[in-house]
Every structure is written in C-alpha cells, then in structure tokens.
C-alpha cells in the first residue's frame, strides 16, 4: 500500500471530480489534509480516507508543515496531491522539504508567481507581454508611464481575475492607487488585444500526451469589467483552423521550458490580430474544474480528473485520441449578492437544442453571494454542436434567457 496525502481547502463540494478519480485508485492509503470547517460544504465519501488532519488555512506553510510532520510520524508518505491552484505552492513546499517526488518548491513558484513564470518563458524566447513588478506608488506610476495605457495590474500569484484591473488613463490609475491597491507588490503588464484561448494538456513522464484548445466567448477581463458572458468552447481534434495546431505547438514549447514531468496544465494564450500567439499564463492544475473537464470529456473522451491524480502517482497511461467532431461549450450563469426573488430553473431550458447538461445552484428565497470574478456563478450549462458558431449562438442565447432577480 502507498500512503498518499491529498491537500484541499474547505470547499470540498467543488472537488468531487478529484475524489472520484482518487477512489478509482487501488492499493493506496489516502490521508486528507484539509481546512477546518469543510463539513459545512461537503460530506466525505465513506472509506475514501484512512485519516483526516485539519488546519485553519491550507495556504499557511507554517500550519501545514506542523501537521504534516505529525502525519509523517504515522505514515510513510510517497506522494502529495495538490490538485487546485491555491494549494500548488503548499504541495511544492512539502515535497521539497520532506523529499517527496513531484512538483518541487521552485517549480511550483514558476507556475504560480506570474513574474517568474513570464520571465522564465521570455528568456526561452517565448512571446509574452511586457511585464514589470512594482512595490510602491512611485514605481507603479513610473512603470505605467514606460509601458503606456491601457495596462493590466494584477496580483503576482493571483487567480480567477480577482484583484485584476485594466486601467485606461492616469485618472483611473490614481483611483486604483488610492482605493483598490492593497499595498502589496503587483504585476504590471501591457494590455494584449486579441482573442483569448486556453489549452488544457496532460504531461506524463515528461511527454506531452494530450492537449485540447478552447476559445473563450470573451476575454476574461471583459467578463469581469464589462459584464460579458463567461463561457468557453472546446475545439475537437483535427479541426480545419490552422491556429489550433500552432497553439498546440506553442503550448508544447512552454511545457518543455518549464520542465515539469507529471501534471495536468491549464495555459492561457492570445491570438493577436497579426496572427501571432502571445503567452498569457499557465498553471499546473485543471482549469475551471466545474466546466472544463466535462467539455474536454465530451469533445475528446479524456478525463482530466483521472489524469490529475494518476500523473502525480506516475501511473498515467496515454489516452487513445478520439476525434468526436463535437464542439463543446459552457456558459456560466451570472451571480449576485442578496436574497433571490426569482431565478430560472433547469426546466426552463430543457428544449434548447444541443444542451447536454445544466446546473442551477439556487432557488427563490435563498441568499446568494458572488463576486465579480471568473469563479463566481449561480450555475452553468454545457452545449454540444457540429461547429463553433452553432455552439456560440446557443451559449449566448442561454445566457440571455437566464433570469436572476435579487434584493
């Protein structure tokens, strides 16, 4: 039996795909290291974990290290599974500190710290945006003056566009410094004009064995700042779009440069108006765990949750690639803050052509609390179709027909 530690924050209800994948692995002893209070979100599957250890904050290395040492007193830990973005660095630290195979501390920093990430790839000759770090207001103003408006300001190790801003002029910059900046170091980069894509891929024993290209309905920042629908469309294999093949080659170069041997990856890239591809960012994890895995499964018959667990354990077998010919898209229904007066139900959309799944998480009378970021949703729908325009049309229609009235 192999002893495995699974790291997770308290939002266990969003991690069920990983737990199902873990339950499919035999001959392992699974130990859960989780944030206290997880029971309010999720009940653990019976028999999946032999032991549960709790911390207040899974991102606090001092807390996690202390508990992990107690785990090592009882178990011979061979692997640490850190499946989501907020625990990647914690997992990397533990592996390096205690001599456990997998993504190490420096590699975890490369796929979380956006400055290190972009500078590493830039030095390898991969096209990225102009990027600088600023730690005070004087530096922020000076760097912005050098790059020019519009600019993007974001956290160095952020996620889901939280605390990410597009600033168009000096007045907006001063407003940001006065009211939105949290006085921590930030990443400042040029604004990239182009179509935004994500590439979801699997690396096993150093070989890129699978990649899937998807296109966002709208760029992530447009979703947050301009209230555009949040959605994405997965391309099937062997499409006639030449840029898809170029993006896959571009992605392979990125992954080769990072040198991580076993992981799933979620990369974001831009297709510029002149046809060039520009790197956005990458994470050693599944992106959009509610919507992207079912899209990839429907278009390619590849299970990203199984891949995330099995690559970490070094037992993943490269999938047989399937050309389903299906474009699969997903759209997130908007969220809000307050008590819901009325909200659409799944039944309202059952006759929609191409609809293969729809989830609405709330009903009238419930309270809802969602921020303005790409993680907040009141539900989602998944659609399949024979071409990208059909799927795009259906996703936008679903979004337009969705009703949410709140106090």
N, C-alpha and C positions, 0 to 999 in steps of 0.2 A: 504493500500500500504506500502511495506517495502522499505526503502531507502538503496541502495547498492552503494558502491564506488568500481570501477574497476580500478586497477593500471596497467599502461602499459608504456613501453618505446616507443620511436618514431617509432620503426619498426613494425607498426601496420599490415603490409601486411602478416607477419608470424603468426599473432594471430587470423586469421579469424575463425578457429575452435572454439575458446573460445567465440567469438562474436556470432556465430551461436547458440551455446549452451545457451548463455545468452538470446538471442532473443526468445528462446523456453520457458522461464520462464515468467509466467503471474503474475500480481499484484505486480510488483516491480517498483520502481523509480530508474533508473540507472544513476549514476554520473560517468563520466570518469575523472580520474586524470592521465594526460599523459605528456610526454616530448614535449616541444615546437618543432615544425618542423615536426610533424607526417604527415602533409598533403602531403608532398613530397613522402611518401611511401604508403599512403592508404586514401581512402575516406570513412568516417563513414557511416554505413547503416542508412538510413533515419528513424528517430523516435526511434532509439535504446536508445540513451542517452538524458536525460532531460537537462543536463548541462555538459559542458566541462571546466575543470580547468587545467591550464598548469604550468609546472615547467621546468627549464633548465635541471635538472638531477634528475631522479626518484630515484636514489640511495642516494642522498644527504638528510639526515634526516632533517636538518635544513630548507631546502627549502620546503620539503614535509609537515613538521609539520605546517609551517606558512600557507600554502594554505589549509591544512586540517582543521585548525581552522576556516577559512572562510567558508568552506563547512558546518561545524557544526552550524554556525550561521543561515544557511538556511534550513538544512535538519537534520532529526533525523536518523543518520546512524546506521543501525543494523548489517551490515556485511561489511567487507573489503575483496575483492577478489584479491589475489596476485598470479596470475597463473603461472608465469615463474620464473626461478632460480634467475635472477637478481633483482627481487622485493620481494622475500620471506622475507628477513630481514626487508625491509621497511614496509611490511604488518604486521609483528610480532611486530615491534616497535609501530605502530599506534594502534593496538589492545590493547596492554598493557598500552600505555599512556592514551588512552581515554576510557578504559573499554568496549571493543567490543569483543564478543565471537570469538573463533577461535584460530589458532596457535599463541601463545604468543611470546614475545621477546626472552625468554630463549629457547623455543622450536625451534624457527627459527634459532637461533645461533647453536643449536645442529645439524641441518640438513644442515647448510652452512659452519660452521667452522669445517674443517676436523679433527683438533686435538681434539676438544670437542667431535665430533661425534665418533671418533675411541676410545677415552679413555672411553667414556660412555659405549660403547658396550664391550670393553675389560674388564671393571670392572664387567660386567654382565656375563663374561665367554664366550663371542662370539669370535671366532677365527678371528683375524685381523693381519695385518703386523706389524712389529716393526716400531714405529713412534716416531719422536722427532721434536721439534721446535728449530730453530736457528735464532738468530737476528744479528749476525756479522760473519765475515770471520773466526775468531778463532773458534767459536762454530761450524760452518759448517764443518771445517776440522776435528775437534775432534769427532763430531758425526758420520761423514762418516767413520772415522778410526775405530770406535767402531762397526758399522753395517757391513761395508765391501762392496766392489764393487761386482756387479753393484748396484747402488742406484737410487732412484727416488727423484727429487727435484721439488716441485710444490708450488703454492700459497696456503695459508691457506684456503681461501674462493674462489677458482677459479672455472672455468667451461670450458668444451669443450677442455680439454688438453692444453689450452692457457698458455704459460709460464711453461709448464711441460717438464722435461728433464730426460732422462735416461743417467747416466754417468757411464762409464765402467772402468775408471782408473784415477790416480792422475792428469795426464796431462789434461784430459777432465774437471776434477773438477776445476783446476786452470783457464782454459779457461772460464768456466762458471762464476766463481767469478769475473774475470776481465772484461768480455764482456756482459754477459747475466743477471746477478743478478741485480735487481733494488734497492738493499739496503734495502728492506723491509724484515720482518720476513718471513721465509719459512718453509714448512713442508718437512722433510727428512724421507724417509721410505725405507725399504728393497724392492728390486725388487722381485716380485712374478712371478714364472714360472708356467704357467698353461693356460687353456682355459678360456676365459673371456665371461661371460654371463650378461644379465640384466634381472631383474624381475620387471614387471610393475603391480602394485596392487592398490586396492581400499579399503580404510578403512571407514566404516560408523558407527557412534555411537560406536566407539571403537572395532568394529568387522571387521576382515579381510574377505571381502565378495567376493573378486576376486583376482587372481594372474595369471600372464602369464609369462612363461620363454622363453627367446630368447637367441640365441648364436651369438656373433659377428663373422664375417668371419675371422677377425684378431683382435688381441688385440688393444685397442685404441692407445697405444703408438707406436705400429708397423706401424699403419696407418700414423701417423704424421712424425715419424723419418725415416721410411723405404719405404715410398710411397706405402704402401699396399692399396688395395681397401677397402674403407669404406662401410661396409654393415652389415646386421644382419638378422637372420632367426628366426621367431616366431614358437615355437612348439604348436601344437594343444593340446587339453585336452586328458588325458588318453593315453599318449604315452607309449611305452614299455621301455623307457630309465629310469632306476631307479634313476639316479642322478637328474632328473627333480623333482620327488617327494621329494627328500631330500632337494633340493634347496627351494622348496616351504615351507617346514617346517622350514628351516633355516631363510627364509625371515619372517615368522610369528614370530619367536623369536626376530628378530631385531625390528620389528614394535611394538611388545609388550613392549620391553625395552624402546623405545622412548616415548611411552605413548600418541601419538597424535591420537585423536578420529575421526577426519573427514578430509580426504585428499586423493589424489592420491599420489603414491610413485613410484620413479624410483631408484632401487637399482642395484649396480654392484657387482658381486661376481666372484671368480675364482674357477675353479675345478682343484685342484692340481694333479700332476702325481700319488700321492699315494691315490687318491680318496677323500681326504678331501676337504671341502669347506672353502674358506677364504673370509672374507668380504673385499670389495673394498671401496665403498662409497654409500651414499643414499641421495636423495633429495625429499622433499615434493612437488612434481610437476610432470607434464608429461615430460618424456624424449623424445628427438628427435621429436619435435611436428610436423615436416613435414612428417616423415616416420613411426614412431612407432604407432600412433593412427590408421592409415589405416591398418597396419599389424594386430594389435590386433582385429580390427573390422572384418577383413576378416577371421581370424582363430577362433575367439571366439564370434563374434556378440555382442561385448561390446564396447560402445562408451566412450572413456576416456575423451573427452571434456565435454560431459554431466555430467560425474562423477565428474570432477574437479569443475564445477560450483555448482552442486546440493549437493555434500558433504559439501561444505563450507556453504551452506544455511541450512543444516540439513534436506534436503527433499529427499535424495537419497534412492531409493528402490533397494535392492539387485537384481542383474540380474539373470535371468534364464540361467544357464550354458548350453552351446551348444557345442557338440562335432562335429565340422565340418569335422574333419580328415584332414584339409588342413594345410600344412606348408606354411607360407607366408614370403617371404624375400624381402629386399630392398637393393639397392646399390646406393650410391651417385656417381655421375659423378664428376671427379676432376675439380678444379677451377684453376685459374692462375691470373697473373697480366699483363695487357696490352690490346692492341686492338686486337680483334679477326679477324684472316684472314679466317678461316674456322672452322665450328663446325657441328657435327652431328645433325640431326633433328629427331623428334619422328617418322617420316615416315620411317626412315632407319631401324627401329626395329619392325615394325608392324607385321611381320610374326613370331616373336620369340614365341616359344611355352611357354605357361604358363604366358605370360605377361598380367597383368591386368591394369596397369597404367604406364605412362611415362610422365615426365615433363622435358623439357629443357628450361632454363630460358633466353637464349641468342641466338642471331643470328649473322652472319658475319657482321663485321663493328662496332659492339658495343664494348665498353670498359668493361673490367672485372677486378674485384679487389677481390681476395680471399686469405686468409691467410692459413698457414699450421696448421690447427686445424680441429676438427671433426664437426664444424659447417659450414665450407666453402664448397660450392658445386655449380656446374653450372647446376645441375638438378639431377633427380633421377628416378629410375624405381622400380616397385613393381611386384613381380612374385609369383605365387602360384603353388603348386605341391603336389604329393602324399607322398613324402619322402624328407628328408633333403638333401640327396645327389643330387637329381634332381634339387632342388632349388639352392643349392650352385653352381652347374655347370652352370645354366642359368645366375645367377648373375655375375659370373666371366667372362662369355662369353660377356655379355652386357658391362661390364667394359672394356674388351679388345678391343671390336669393336668400342667403343666410340672414336671419333676424336675431338681434340681441338688443333688448331694451332693458336698461337698468336705472336704478335710482341714483 
